[in-house]
Amino acid sequence: MIKDIAEVKECPDCASVNIVTSKERDQVVCKDCGLVFEPMDPETEAKFEKTHDLTMGAKPKKKK
């Protein structure tokens, strides 16, 4: 988990180092892929990851 936006040295999505960090907005913007990254508090991050795992790539169970 990222506690300080200044710790981010590359894009979390494409790994580009062509990023702009805004401490005022607490964001990192990637100039290559366009990602706008904002760190989340641990509770929000856990909820996001749980939802993401359920919706991305999860296969529904077949009923017998």
Backbone bond lengths (Angstrom), bond angles and torsions (degrees), N, CA, C in turn:
res aa  C-N    CA-C-N  psi(-1)  N-CA   C-N-CA  omega(-1)  CA-C   N-CA-C  phi
1 M - - - 1.453 - - 1.531 109.18 -
2 I 1.289 115.49 139.97 1.462 121.56 -179.12 1.522 109.30 -92.22
3 K 1.325 116.56 123.18 1.462 120.92 -179.77 1.522 112.02 -96.35
4 D 1.332 116.06 -28.44 1.459 120.74 -179.05 1.520 108.41 -131.19
5 I 1.304 116.67 125.75 1.465 122.17 -176.70 1.532 111.17 -59.49
6 A 1.310 117.75 -24.29 1.464 121.67 178.64 1.528 111.91 -68.17
7 E 1.346 117.14 -16.69 1.465 121.45 177.96 1.527 112.06 -71.19
8 V 1.319 117.37 -22.13 1.462 121.33 -176.06 1.525 109.47 -74.99
9 K 1.311 115.92 119.20 1.466 121.25 -178.25 1.520 112.37 -112.08
10 E 1.347 116.64 -10.45 1.459 120.94 177.64 1.518 109.44 -149.41
11 C 1.318 116.31 161.10 1.457 122.21 -179.06 1.532 109.77 -63.77
12 P 1.320 118.19 128.41 1.464 120.45 178.28 1.531 112.87 -65.76
13 D 1.333 117.54 -17.15 1.461 121.14 -177.07 1.527 112.52 -95.49
14 C 1.337 117.41 -51.81 1.474 120.00 -173.69 1.529 113.27 -112.35
15 A 1.322 118.04 -2.79 1.471 124.70 178.28 1.531 113.50 69.65
16 S 1.313 117.72 13.44 1.464 120.85 176.22 1.531 109.79 -68.56
17 V 1.313 116.21 146.53 1.465 120.58 174.74 1.526 110.58 -96.03
18 N 1.315 117.12 3.13 1.462 123.43 179.81 1.533 108.57 -86.35
19 I 1.341 115.62 71.28 1.462 121.59 -175.13 1.531 111.13 -123.38
20 V 1.318 115.16 158.26 1.456 122.62 174.83 1.523 106.60 -120.51
21 T 1.310 116.99 129.32 1.457 121.96 179.64 1.523 109.42 -106.04
22 S 1.332 115.99 130.38 1.457 121.54 176.95 1.522 109.01 -118.00
23 K 1.330 115.66 104.05 1.466 119.71 178.37 1.522 111.07 -67.85
24 E 1.357 117.41 -32.21 1.465 120.85 -179.92 1.527 111.16 -62.58
25 R 1.327 116.30 -40.15 1.469 121.57 -178.99 1.517 112.55 -96.61
26 D 1.334 117.07 -5.93 1.456 123.22 -177.48 1.530 110.50 55.85
27 Q 1.343 114.98 49.92 1.462 121.81 -176.57 1.521 111.19 -136.34
28 V 1.334 114.17 155.68 1.456 122.30 168.21 1.518 105.91 -121.17
29 V 1.333 116.77 130.68 1.457 121.74 178.48 1.523 107.75 -116.62
30 C 1.336 115.91 126.45 1.455 121.08 178.47 1.524 109.31 -87.83
31 K 1.323 116.11 124.72 1.465 120.74 179.67 1.524 112.05 -76.97
32 D 1.333 117.79 -13.77 1.462 120.42 -179.47 1.529 112.35 -91.85
33 C 1.326 118.10 -51.57 1.469 119.69 -176.10 1.524 113.09 -102.77
34 G 1.351 117.53 -12.73 1.459 120.80 177.18 1.516 115.18 88.10
35 L 1.319 117.92 1.70 1.461 121.02 -179.73 1.526 110.79 -60.74
36 V 1.322 116.54 135.61 1.458 122.37 170.73 1.519 105.17 -110.06
37 F 1.321 116.93 113.16 1.454 122.73 -175.20 1.515 109.76 -107.20
38 E 1.333 115.59 129.55 1.462 122.41 174.70 1.522 107.82 -128.61
39 P 1.323 118.04 124.63 1.461 119.11 179.15 1.527 110.83 -65.39
40 M 1.338 115.61 150.50 1.468 121.86 -179.84 1.522 109.88 -112.58
41 D 1.334 115.16 155.24 1.457 118.20 172.97 1.533 107.39 -70.43
42 P 1.330 118.66 159.38 1.465 121.30 -173.86 1.536 113.96 -55.54
43 E 1.315 118.21 -39.87 1.470 120.86 -178.60 1.531 111.17 -65.72
44 T 1.321 116.47 -45.94 1.467 120.96 179.00 1.520 110.52 -64.89
45 E 1.320 117.12 -40.22 1.456 121.21 179.53 1.530 111.23 -62.89
46 A 1.330 116.98 -42.14 1.467 121.08 178.65 1.526 110.81 -63.42
47 K 1.331 117.40 -43.16 1.463 120.75 177.86 1.518 111.01 -62.70
48 F 1.333 116.94 -42.45 1.462 121.29 179.32 1.523 110.52 -61.79
49 E 1.326 116.90 -47.15 1.461 120.20 -178.29 1.518 111.25 -63.56
50 K 1.323 117.33 -39.46 1.463 120.88 178.35 1.525 110.12 -63.29
51 T 1.318 117.52 -46.19 1.458 121.38 179.13 1.518 110.75 -65.10
52 H 1.317 116.33 -41.56 1.462 121.09 -179.32 1.524 110.72 -61.12
53 D 1.318 117.64 -43.56 1.460 121.46 -179.85 1.525 111.25 -64.73
54 L 1.321 117.29 -32.20 1.464 120.81 -179.43 1.517 111.87 -75.63
55 T 1.317 117.63 -30.49 1.454 119.96 -173.92 1.519 114.27 -102.34
56 M 1.295 118.14 -22.59 1.468 120.55 -176.27 1.527 110.51 -108.62
57 G 1.331 115.77 105.96 1.452 120.36 174.43 1.515 115.34 84.31
58 A 1.307 117.98 -5.16 1.457 119.89 178.60 1.521 109.03 -77.22
59 K 1.319 116.17 132.22 1.455 120.30 179.66 1.527 109.12 -97.61
60 P 1.325 117.09 133.01 1.462 118.55 178.53 1.521 111.16 -65.37
61 K 1.321 115.88 144.97 1.455 120.82 178.32 1.523 109.09 -76.32
62 K 1.332 114.06 140.14 1.463 119.43 179.11 1.520 109.56 -81.33
63 K 1.328 115.20 139.21 1.468 120.19 176.32 1.513 108.97 -85.10
64 K 1.317 115.98 142.27 1.479 120.74 179.17 1.495 110.68 -97.28
